[in-house]
């Protein structure tokens, strides 16, 4: 009885094989699904395929704040603070949340934060929902508050659009 069990298990193991299939080579991450009636609007940034991001959107990621001998790990240990990469990530997150709260539901595109040496430049597209006078006030208020908090000059470069449909690059 016991010998039959061992033999049957050996038979099962000899019939097992390695199964494989062809790789799909399809990139699915970072792509938007196409709707049946092609009614989903995409902006230019959203319409870029993942393999083109390095060439078509590289201008959005230039960072010259971390040049040689500006702020190293040794200097961070001396000061007792965090390294520059963590600090910049938290600052960018704070900038985006502050602006989305201050300019409530007026942004039509992504908020792009560019760092050039000691200056922080923020670019975005906004919709004109309020008077021009109030837009200028919010612009000055945001620049001044961010300059005080970040302890470096901040320049807001906003482009005002009348219609939200002007941002649409294509429909999928």
RODO-2510 file (C-alpha; in nm, 4 decimals, decimal comma):
residues 172
     n   res          X          Y          Z
     1     x     0,0000     0,0000     0,0000
     2     x     0,2721     0,2414     0,1038
     3     x     0,4894     0,1495    -0,1947
     4     x     0,1967     0,2138    -0,4333
     5     x     0,1525     0,5634    -0,2815
     6     x     0,5192     0,6460    -0,3355
     7     x     0,5099     0,5171    -0,6940
     8     x     0,1947     0,7150    -0,7743
     9     x     0,3532     1,0318    -0,6402
    10     x     0,6634     0,9722    -0,8477
    11     x     0,4430     0,9225    -1,1539
    12     x     0,2684     1,2523    -1,0859
    13     x     0,5973     1,4345    -1,0470
    14     x     0,7349     1,2921    -1,3707
    15     x     0,4298     1,4155    -1,5629
    16     x     0,4566     1,7671    -1,4305
    17     x     0,6350     2,0010    -1,6591
    18     x     0,7375     2,3609    -1,6864
    19     x     0,4760     2,5649    -1,8687
    20     x     0,5579     2,9029    -2,0166
    21     x     0,3964     3,1530    -2,2474
    22     x     0,5157     3,4405    -2,4601
    23     x     0,5644     3,7746    -2,2903
    24     x     0,3117     4,0388    -2,3868
    25     x     0,5479     4,3391    -2,3963
    26     x     0,2531     4,5710    -2,3383
    27     x     0,2897     4,8768    -2,1207
    28     x    -0,0384     4,9310    -1,9406
    29     x     0,0732     5,1613    -1,6593
    30     x     0,0323     5,5332    -1,7215
    31     x    -0,2226     5,4913    -1,9990
    32     x    -0,5854     5,5987    -1,9910
    33     x    -0,8602     5,3633    -2,1022
    34     x    -1,0484     5,4604    -2,4144
    35     x    -1,4196     5,5213    -2,3610
    36     x    -1,6777     5,3892    -2,6061
    37     x    -1,8011     5,7320    -2,7141
    38     x    -1,4577     5,9022    -2,6859
    39     x    -1,5864     6,1592    -2,4396
    40     x    -1,3036     6,1608    -2,1812
    41     x    -1,0936     6,4802    -2,2185
    42     x    -0,7152     6,4646    -2,1788
    43     x    -0,4688     6,7496    -2,1370
    44     x    -0,1324     6,7522    -2,3157
    45     x     0,0481     6,6127    -2,0099
    46     x    -0,2074     6,3342    -1,9659
    47     x    -0,1979     6,2400    -2,3356
    48     x     0,1754     6,1605    -2,3373
    49     x     0,2508     5,7891    -2,3496
    50     x     0,4844     5,6528    -2,0786
    51     x     0,7741     5,5906    -2,3178
    52     x     0,7722     5,9536    -2,4390
    53     x     0,7783     6,1214    -2,0979
    54     x     1,1588     6,1511    -2,0879
    55     x     1,1731     6,3415    -2,4158
    56     x     0,8440     6,5324    -2,4316
    57     x     0,8019     6,6294    -2,0655
    58     x     1,1623     6,6560    -1,9447
    59     x     1,1416     7,0375    -1,9299
    60     x     0,9006     7,0002    -1,6363
    61     x     1,1572     6,8209    -1,4222
    62     x     1,4695     7,0366    -1,4485
    63     x     1,6133     7,0917    -1,1028
    64     x     1,9213     7,3075    -1,0546
    65     x     1,8757     7,3523    -0,6802
    66     x     2,0986     7,0568    -0,5998
    67     x     2,4182     7,1449    -0,7824
    68     x     2,7635     7,0368    -0,6695
    69     x     2,8618     7,1606    -0,3200
    70     x     2,5257     7,3219    -0,2500
    71     x     2,3775     7,0949     0,0146
    72     x     2,5278     6,7531     0,0841
    73     x     2,4447     6,4843     0,3390
    74     x     2,7432     6,5908     0,5534
    75     x     2,6129     6,9473     0,5713
    76     x     2,2663     6,8177     0,6598
    77     x     2,4149     6,6154     0,9470
    78     x     2,6044     6,9216     1,0721
    79     x     2,2917     7,1370     1,0702
    80     x     2,0766     6,8572     1,2095
    81     x     1,8196     6,8725     0,9311
    82     x     1,7010     6,6404     0,6612
    83     x     1,8700     6,5894     0,3269
    84     x     1,7736     6,8144     0,0398
    85     x     1,5770     6,5518    -0,1541
    86     x     1,3349     6,4948     0,1347
    87     x     1,3104     6,8657     0,2036
    88     x     1,2310     6,9484    -0,1598
    89     x     0,9652     6,6752    -0,1791
    90     x     0,7881     6,8060     0,1316
    91     x     0,8161     7,1655     0,0078
    92     x     0,6696     7,0742    -0,3329
    93     x     0,3841     6,8892    -0,1638
    94     x     0,3215     7,1914     0,0609
    95     x     0,3314     7,4319    -0,2368
    96     x     0,0768     7,2297    -0,4324
    97     x    -0,1613     7,1940    -0,1369
    98     x    -0,1322     7,5607    -0,0415
    99     x    -0,2047     7,6760    -0,3975
   100     x    -0,4968     7,4340    -0,4445
   101     x    -0,6472     7,5667    -0,1204
   102     x    -0,5842     7,9340    -0,1992
   103     x    -0,6961     7,9174    -0,5623
   104     x    -0,9932     7,6907    -0,4936
   105     x    -1,1030     7,4958    -0,8029
   106     x    -0,9367     7,7363    -1,0467
   107     x    -0,6477     7,5173    -1,1673
   108     x    -0,7002     7,3532    -1,5040
   109     x    -0,3636     7,1777    -1,5277
   110     x    -0,0928     7,0309    -1,3105
   111     x     0,1014     7,2642    -1,0839
   112     x     0,4611     7,2551    -1,2090
   113     x     0,7297     7,3474    -0,9541
   114     x     1,0673     7,4388    -1,1052
   115     x     1,3716     7,5130    -0,8928
   116     x     1,6507     7,7224    -1,0389
   117     x     1,9348     7,7865    -0,7969
   118     x     1,7675     7,9713    -0,5085
   119     x     1,4458     8,0591    -0,6924
   120     x     1,1257     7,8569    -0,7031
   121     x     0,9150     7,9076    -1,0168
   122     x     0,5588     7,7758    -1,0191
   123     x     0,3693     7,7407    -1,3469
   124     x     0,0055     7,6466    -1,4045
   125     x    -0,3061     7,7203    -1,6061
   126     x    -0,6012     7,8712    -1,4215
   127     x    -0,9591     7,9429    -1,5181
   128     x    -1,0952     8,2939    -1,4861
   129     x    -1,3769     8,2496    -1,2340
   130     x    -1,3201     8,5697    -1,0349
   131     x    -1,2445     8,9343    -1,1098
   132     x    -0,9009     9,0306    -1,2412
   133     x    -0,8398     9,2443    -0,9314
   134     x    -0,8865     8,9412    -0,7054
   135     x    -0,6570     8,7311    -0,9256
   136     x    -0,3786     8,9883    -0,8833
   137     x    -0,4380     8,9926    -0,5075
   138     x    -0,4175     8,6127    -0,4837
   139     x    -0,1057     8,6154    -0,7004
   140     x     0,0744     8,8636    -0,4732
   141     x    -0,0536     8,6941    -0,1571
   142     x     0,0612     8,3490    -0,2710
   143     x     0,4051     8,4701    -0,3814
   144     x     0,4620     8,6621    -0,0574
   145     x     0,3470     8,3835     0,1754
   146     x     0,5465     8,1145    -0,0060
   147     x     0,8542     8,3402    -0,0091
   148     x     0,8289     8,3840     0,3677
   149     x     0,7703     8,0144     0,4384
   150     x     1,0289     7,8716     0,1986
   151     x     1,2871     8,1464     0,2688
   152     x     1,3662     8,1907    -0,1001
   153     x     1,2170     8,3953    -0,3840
   154     x     0,9004     8,2435    -0,5329
   155     x     0,7642     8,3469    -0,8721
   156     x     0,4163     8,2395    -0,9842
   157     x     0,3746     8,2118    -1,3618
   158     x     0,0032     8,1636    -1,4178
   159     x    -0,1741     8,1689    -1,7512
   160     x    -0,5417     8,2642    -1,7333
   161     x    -0,7882     8,0908    -1,9662
   162     x    -1,1499     8,1885    -2,0195
   163     x    -1,2807     7,8435    -2,1043
   164     x    -1,1866     7,5088    -1,9475
   165     x    -1,2193     7,3362    -2,2858
   166     x    -0,9121     7,5231    -2,4127
   167     x    -0,6931     7,2848    -2,2101
   168     x    -0,8298     6,9716    -2,3774
   169     x    -0,5677     6,8201    -2,6093
   170     x    -0,7699     6,5219    -2,7284
   171     x    -1,0607     6,2982    -2,6321
   172     x    -1,0306     5,9258    -2,5682
***
